[in-house]
Amino acid sequence: MPAPCIVVGSANADLFVHCRLPLPGETICATGGGEVLPGGKGANQAAAAARLCCPTVFVGQTGRDGAGAMLREQLAASGVLLEHTAEVAGPTGQAVILLQPDGENSIILVPGANAAWTTPQDHALDAVRSAGLLLLQREVPESVSLAAARAAHAAGVPVVLDAGGDEQPICAELLACITYLSPNETELARLTGLPTEGEAGVLAACAALHARGVEHLLVKLGASGSLLSSRGAEPVRQPAFRAPQVVDTTGAGDCFTAAFAVGLLEGLAPPAAMRFASAAACLCVQARGAMPSLPRRPAVDALLAAQ
């Protein structure tokens, strides 16, 4: 079996509410929702990688509650290995997802168990050192991600960091361990303090992060696709695969980043990995929910073959 993808990150129980965004002081009635579905950027990316037939280990924490049991069950059903997933006292992390009529969403995080640790356990760090790739996000304390990234970097394991989650700057030591940093346009602007409207703005912001030591930036551009900026090289552009109907964008960025990581693990060149990720994300937005919408490998392969 090839070396696995190790995902260190968050697990949340997602409460979906279908509504427009309320105005300040306004009370509105939801048009639907109320269902609780598995999610969290770490759990989503672990499930996405596993459903794409990549051996995947999730390093994370849930509470000892019904939400935690649901998340562990759904991760296992996706094929994720859970020997480094801990149960801790207190509630499982939660997210309230306001799903708007056009499929866009706004999310409020309640960290719960995701915030109740400072570093992965030694046996989990040993797994990171023997991984094929480490995949991180920013919904757990930075000390957790930094410890995992240090272990991977010292062992020569590539590190992919999805920039979604924490709004604070990324510390210099963590940036120095990253092989690929993957923000969307909003996250890229927040990380650099620069405008990211249009490709020129995106490339200028990427240049600022290259100057801070980031080798590769994989920027998610939503309906405009994605752009890979590598220090000293021409940018690579990947158009988005057009979905016949966008039902829910929740989890699409997680799906894209995880699929890109799977492509790299399978030996694809970055442009081919971007195309693979674009196909996976296209399928993801056509179903509701974060983890439930993540596609299986045969569907992604069929979409790629049809293009």
KOLPALUM-362110 format. One line per field, with one value per residue (C-alpha): x, y, z. Coordinates in steps of 0.2 Angstrom, whole numbers, plus 5000, padded with zeros to 4 digits. Layout:
N
c1	[X/...]
c2	[Y/...]
c3	[Z/...]
// end
This chain:
307
c1	[5000/5007/5011/4995/4989/4989/4975/4977/4963/4945/4929/4912/4894/4886/4869/4862/4849/4842/4839/4845/4857/4847/4850/4856/4842/4831/4823/4818/4811/4822/4815/4822/4836/4838/4848/4864/4877/4896/4909/4924/4938/4949/4936/4929/4947/4950/4934/4937/4954/4948/4933/4945/4954/4968/4974/4970/4972/4963/4972/4959/4947/4929/4919/4911/4894/4882/4889/4906/4899/4891/4907/4917/4904/4904/4922/4924/4911/4921/4936/4946/4957/4954/4967/4974/4957/4954/4938/4940/4928/4917/4907/4911/4915/4900/4897/4881/4880/4868/4864/4858/4846/4860/4870/4883/4885/4891/4898/4899/4911/4910/4927/4923/4935/4944/4952/4955/4973/4990/5000/4997/5002/5019/5011/5002/5018/5027/5013/5016/5034/5031/5016/5016/5009/5002/4986/4982/4969/4967/4952/4963/4976/4991/5002/4994/4997/5015/5020/5013/5022/5038/5038/5033/5046/5060/5056/5054/5036/5026/5015/4999/4990/4972/4972/4953/4948/4958/4958/4975/4992/5001/5017/5033/5039/5024/5025/5043/5037/5024/5026/5009/4998/4980/4970/4954/4954/4948/4960/4974/4969/4969/4986/4994/4984/4983/4968/4965/4952/4958/4972/4985/4980/4981/4998/5004/4998/5006/5022/5022/5020/5034/5045/5040/5046/5031/5036/5019/5002/4987/4973/4955/4945/4928/4918/4934/4944/4961/4978/4995/5009/5026/5041/5051/5039/5025/5008/4997/4978/4964/4946/4932/4922/4905/4891/4874/4867/4875/4866/4878/4896/4899/4914/4919/4935/4940/4936/4947/4962/4960/4959/4974/4984/4978/4984/5001/5002/4997/5012/5002/5011/5003/4993/4985/4982/4973/4962/4958/4953/4942/4932/4930/4924/4912/4903/4904/4894/4879/4874/4869/4880/4899/4904/4889/4892/4910/4912/4918/4932/4922/4911/4927/4935/4919/4918/4936/4934/4919/4929]
c2	[5000/5017/5029/5037/5055/5061/5074/5084/5095/5098/5088/5097/5093/5105/5112/5118/5133/5138/5157/5173/5183/5192/5211/5218/5216/5206/5190/5179/5162/5149/5141/5124/5115/5110/5094/5090/5083/5078/5092/5101/5106/5092/5078/5084/5083/5066/5059/5067/5059/5042/5043/5046/5029/5037/5028/5041/5044/5057/5065/5075/5076/5074/5075/5060/5064/5059/5071/5064/5046/5052/5060/5044/5033/5044/5045/5026/5024/5035/5024/5035/5026/5033/5025/5043/5051/5054/5056/5070/5077/5091/5094/5090/5105/5113/5124/5134/5135/5148/5142/5155/5153/5155/5140/5152/5150/5159/5149/5151/5140/5134/5125/5113/5098/5105/5118/5106/5101/5109/5096/5079/5064/5056/5041/5052/5062/5046/5042/5060/5056/5041/5048/5052/5069/5080/5090/5104/5117/5131/5126/5119/5128/5133/5124/5108/5111/5118/5102/5091/5102/5102/5083/5081/5094/5086/5069/5076/5074/5087/5098/5106/5119/5125/5143/5142/5143/5155/5173/5177/5178/5162/5161/5162/5145/5136/5145/5139/5120/5122/5115/5121/5135/5135/5150/5157/5175/5182/5172/5177/5196/5193/5185/5198/5214/5217/5218/5202/5208/5201/5190/5204/5207/5188/5187/5202/5194/5178/5187/5194/5177/5170/5183/5177/5159/5150/5140/5136/5144/5136/5149/5144/5156/5149/5149/5156/5140/5140/5147/5139/5152/5144/5154/5158/5150/5155/5153/5138/5141/5129/5133/5127/5113/5119/5111/5110/5116/5123/5116/5120/5126/5120/5109/5112/5120/5106/5094/5103/5104/5086/5080/5090/5082/5065/5069/5074/5057/5048/5056/5068/5084/5099/5105/5087/5087/5104/5097/5081/5093/5104/5089/5083/5100/5101/5086/5092/5108/5098/5090/5097/5096/5096/5078/5070/5079/5073/5062/5045/5041/5032/5048/5059/5048/5048/5066/5068/5055/5065/5081]
c3	[5000/4996/5010/5016/5017/5035/5038/5055/5058/5064/5065/5066/5067/5054/5057/5041/5040/5023/5023/5017/5028/5041/5043/5060/5073/5061/5065/5050/5047/5039/5023/5027/5035/5053/5048/5057/5045/5047/5043/5048/5037/5043/5043/5026/5018/5026/5019/5002/5000/5006/4994/4980/4984/4994/5010/5023/5042/5051/5067/5076/5091/5095/5111/5119/5113/5100/5087/5089/5087/5071/5064/5068/5060/5044/5043/5044/5031/5019/5022/5034/5046/5064/5075/5079/5081/5100/5110/5124/5137/5132/5116/5098/5087/5079/5064/5060/5041/5034/5016/5005/4990/4977/4985/4994/5013/5028/5043/5062/5071/5089/5091/5105/5105/5090/5102/5117/5112/5110/5101/5092/5102/5099/5090/5078/5074/5071/5058/5050/5048/5037/5027/5009/5012/5026/5024/5036/5039/5051/5062/5076/5087/5077/5089/5083/5065/5068/5078/5063/5050/5059/5060/5041/5035/5045/5037/5019/5019/5008/5018/5010/5021/5017/5023/5028/5046/5058/5053/5061/5052/5049/5059/5050/5056/5050/5033/5032/5033/5019/5002/4995/5003/4997/5000/4992/4986/5002/5013/5001/5004/5023/5023/5013/5016/4998/4986/4976/4963/4946/4941/4943/4961/4965/4957/4967/4983/4979/4975/4993/5000/4989/4997/5014/5009/5002/4987/4980/4981/4975/4974/4974/4963/4964/4948/4939/4943/4951/4949/4954/4957/4960/4964/4949/4937/4926/4934/4929/4927/4928/4923/4934/4927/4925/4935/4927/4944/4960/4975/4989/4989/5007/5007/4989/4994/5005/4991/4979/4991/4996/4978/4973/4987/4981/4963/4970/4980/4964/4955/4944/4939/4948/4932/4931/4949/4947/4934/4944/4959/4948/4942/4960/4966/4952/4958/4976/4973/4965/4981/4998/5014/5016/5019/5011/4995/4993/4977/4975/4963/4949/4947/4946/4933/4923/4923/4917/4904/4897/4895]
// end
